Amino acid sequence: MRTSTTALAVSLALILSFLTSSSARAEVAAVGAGTYENDSPAVTLSGDWALKTSTQDSAGSFAQLGGTGYAQISFTTSGIKWIARKSSSSGQADVYLDGVKVQTVDLYASATQYQQTVYEVSGLPETTHTLRIVRTGTKNTNSIGSSITLDAFIAPDIYPPSTPTGLTATPDSTGIRLTWTANTEPDLAGYRLYRANGSSWDNVADKITDTTYLNADLQPGTAYSYRLVALDNAGNESPRTATVTSTTAVAAVGAGTYENDSPAVTLSGDWALKTSTQDSAGSFAQLGGTGYAQISFTTSGIKWIARKSSSSGQADVYLDGVKVQTVDLYASATQYQQTVYEVSGLPETTHTLRIVRTGTKNTNSIGSSITLDAFIAPDIYPPSTPTGLTATPDSTGIRLTWTANTEPDLAGYRLYRANGSSWDNVADKITDTTYLNADLQPGTAYSYRLVALDNAGNESPRTATVTSTTAVAAVGAGTYENDSPAVTLSGDWALKTSTQDSAGSFAQLGGTGYAQISFTTSGIKWIARKSSSSGQADVYLDGVKVQTVDLYASATQYQQTVYEVSGLPETTHTLRIVRTGTKNTNSIGSSITLDAFIAPDIYPPSTPTGLTATPDSTGIRLTWTANTEPDLAGYRLYRSPQGAGTWVVVQNAMVTGNTLLDFGLPPSTSYDYRLAAIDTSDNYSARATTSGTSAALPSIPQPKLADCPAATTSPQTESQLRGALANANPGDVIRLAANTTYNFAWFTMTRSGTAAAPIWICGPKSAVIDGQGTSDGRGLRLDGVSYVNVIGFTMRNGSKGIQVKNSSHVIVSNLTLKHIGDEAIHLLANTTDSYVVGNIVDGTGVEPGRAFYGEGVYIGTARENRCQYSDCQPDRSDRNVIAFNQISNTTSETVEVKAGASDGWIFGNTLDGASMTSDRPSPIVIMGNRWVIAENVISHPNEDAIQVWTADYEQQFGLENQIFRNTLGTSVTGYTARIGTLSAGTMVGCDNDAGQLGVTNIACQK
């Protein structure tokens, strides 16, 4: 064969390139077992390789090289495969392994072949190797081209890891713990554990990555055998270890009945479980082949319960591994629930009973099967006697405490209390080491004994008796009837009803006994009946006999003070009345009686301290330091004009806190105050004193037409008015023309003035905005504005009169609004700091079917409309003033304030509810917080003049409102001010006129 100079030059160039590249690579990135596609980072492609997609190649692509170059991979496995396409246009490539040319591969095939293994090597040591495929540029004479292809490299791993060492098996909880020494192969994937199953081996755990494994939830007392293998990343499995065997721990149970299917019972062999109503718990187990039944227990004995029958055989019984008996289960007729084996008297440690079928039988039996109905583990040994029992007084009873018993089968304790010569069980199965025997008679001795109980119900011997006397429950001032819990009646007292005795009853004692009470007041009274059949009693005070009382009287006397003491220090004292059995010579009997004890308190609380008076809201805020007496009932506050000395009680109800707002006072007026503390016996302290001046009345602007500045624009037509409203600037004055009607349903202002330069919209009464119908539209809407004054003119015939929305510092003054479909004036959508003053509202709710919406002035937004006007939140239209308006002929409330609106005033208005529908009870309804409703004249309510309400679903509103100096223009059938039960903190002045039911349904303040 002849070789051309050109071909030789190409070959030399390729060899030089290979050698140069090999020497230039400082480090080979070797990979382990796996398939590495042509575009893998593990594959080096040198030259102009074209990557092409194809569904017939590995992973959907192959690489093709038509010029100088190579493909290379480094690997650590024992072999490698080059996968490529063969085709009619493919050429030849040299294969280099670790730098040595080992083969020339011809990729020619007459028809294309896919995913072909064109080169393969195996049996290499598992160290780093490098395979390089170099295009030679040569080809088979039949080929029409010389390109080469790479589909993938496959690096198989055929060498398994070494066999694991150090495998051990030990019992652990409910299973077997396997432990071994870690393998060191770098490609180790984990371990696989096999467990013997007869002659085969089950895979019980795969790819364990630790060197320990718990094979849990196994049968107790059973031997299990294991083998372990190591796995590498290629799935190669090592040889198996030698077999290791371990037996699961015995799960010992305490006293109880353990049926044949109980988890505590181990059944080894082919036991058949059969149902039967004549066996324990409705079933029994039967074994006809090799096997046994086993249970471990901690009690002092065990019973094997079984069926005996004409087909039953024999079984050997093993106790703790020692054969103790052979049991014959034969009987000519079937016998149920038979105790066929029993042992007792064992120490209470762990024991194991095993019943083994022998396969032998009685000569009369027709079979050799054995049966198990149940095991019964009785416990006949009681716990030891508890130690360390003590008894001490605690609250209303006796606290028992003792040292805990240590028996493992302890169930608890039982407490006995002496009852004469017998003992009552007062508490059973106490699991703590302390117990409170509560609600006992005060000052009485009680005796106790304690026993310990185990799970079998065995009771220990009783402890020695311990005795303690209950504490004295001392009471404060009050009247304590004969049946009061504060009174101890010892003996056979008879309780009798009578209308002539205190609280309709008295107690009578004809035998040995006493009555006793403990108290903390400065004295005590014994109230009793005296009669012709009564005897004598000794009186003991703090354990010392102080008097003998004779209850004899020739005629019965009721509610008599037969003993009294006073002047005692206010500490704990005890009074005991003891029947003596003696009597006056004139008496026909010796019984004694108790009607009641009365503990008076004659000591007042100390004088309050820290009393201050500061201006607040509509009056003066009084604050002081709280008294600390335990029997404090509250305070009484008195007020007088400064220097006058004419004192009145500020609030009819007792003040229970340490602050009070004396509200509704004439503004900027000075007053003197006195404060007394009061205890539960109605003793008054000395008075604390202070002085203060009431808050000033807030300024209420009332601009009239005469206050309107000179016009900057004077619209004569509806369109001119709309243009003026749309283009207004701070300081502009829009003056409506006299004797002119502006017919338009939606006049809207969205422009704002400033505090220094408000926008004015004013006109005389003869200037009229006419909404042209009460079914739709508003006369005038102010939307998102501030500092706008609306003064003087008339509005009529609109669905709404004037609506102020999302605005502030608006004044609506001296308008006349009449014949309005719904409400006349509405402030809503968080409108604040605005004034509605001096307006005349005459006729609302005139649209048919809309009477419900006919308010005169409406503040805020109904709950169902909040998402439209206030972002679904309560409408905070705060600090608005409604003053000096005349409102009449409204079909709904004259003024209504919705929940959410706070801190406003309704002041000096004349309000007539004569046209309200019957379902509107009051001209003024408040559901907001901290509103002042004062000096209004209210006429013709349907029920109450004013109502304040808090909704049960929104209890943060309807609170802390002030109502004072309101006048009734007509008779009121209800209250002047009715306050809802949830409307906390609302105050009503006694200076309001009174309705037929009174000023208010709560305590008023003077």
Secondary structure, DSSP 8 states (H G I E B T S, - for coil): ----HHHHHHHHHHHHHHHHHHHH-----EE-SEEEETT-TTEEEEEEEEEEE-TTSGGGEEEEEEEEEEEEEEE-SS-EEEEEEEBTTB-EEEEEETTEEEEEEE-B-SS-EEEEEEEEE----SS-EEEEEEE-S---TT-S--BEEE-EEEE---------EEEEEEEETTEEEEEEE----TTEEEEEEEEEETTEEEEEEEEE-SSEEEE-S--TT-EEEEEEEEEETT--B------EEEE-----B-SEEEETT-TT-EEEEEEEEEE-TTSGGGEEEEEEEEEEEEEEE-SS-EEEEEEEBTTB-EEEEEETTEEEEEEE-B-SS-EEEEEEEEE----SS-EEEEEEE-S---TT-S--BEEE-EEEE---------EEEEEEEETTEEEEEEE----TTEEEEEEEEEETTEEEEEEEEE-SSEEEE-S--TT-EEEEEEEEEETT--B------EEEE-----B-SEEEETT-TT-EEEEEEEEEE-TTSGGGEEEEEEEEEEEEEEE-SS-EEEEEEEBTTB-EEEEEETTEEEEEEE-B-SS-EEEEEEEEE----SS-EEEEEEE-S---TT-S--BEEE-EEEE---------EEEEEEEETTEEEEEEE----TTEEEEEEEEEETTT---EESBSS-B-SSEEEE-S--TT-EEEEEEEEEETT--B---EEEEEE-----------GGGS---SB---SHHHHHHHHHT--TT-EEE--TT-EEE-SEEEE-----SSS-EEEE--TT-EEE-S-SSS-EEEEEES-EEEEEES-EEES-SEEEEEES-EEEEEES-EEES-SS-SEEEESS-BS-EEES-EEE----STT-GGG--SEEES--GGGHHHHSTTS-----S-EEES-EEES-SS-SEEE-TT-BS-EEES-EEE-TT--TT---SEEE-SBS-EEES-EEE--SS-SEEE---TT-TTSS-S-EEES-EESS--SSEEEEE-TT-TT-EEBTTS--BTTEEESS--B-
